[in-house]
């Protein structure tokens, strides 16, 4: 038997994840003080940015196989901020520094300023339990 691979393309996954990050940041910014749901939301942003970085690398490798070296390099450079932002936010979360985490989240939110999320989205709440997943890594 062969394994079933996901039918979602890298671009589709990045769009879906980007929308969920925007939604998570919106919910975080509405909160008055950090609580358990804040941890879940912020940890989800870290995990989602790491997923985006993985999908970028997968796409770039596919382009390199077709000898699109410049396109792959430009694409990696365009999304390089994801990995750096994920590391900085993870560091702030581990230190329980919510002031720095808020700054990092604001910067991430600016990167996704063009992403539109409708009120009637089907994203659900993918951040539930993200804090435990974040701590297990």
MONOR-V97245 format. One line per field, one symbol per residue. phi: phi as a letter, one per 30 degrees, with the letter a starting at -180 (. if undefined). A space follows every 10 residues. Layout:
# MONOR-V97245
phi = ???
This chain:
# MONOR-V97245
phi = .cddcdcddd dddddddddd dedddedddd ddbdbdddde dddddddddd dddddddddd dddddcicdd ddddddddcd dedddddddd dddddhcddd dddddddddd dcdddcbddc ccdibdddid ddddddd
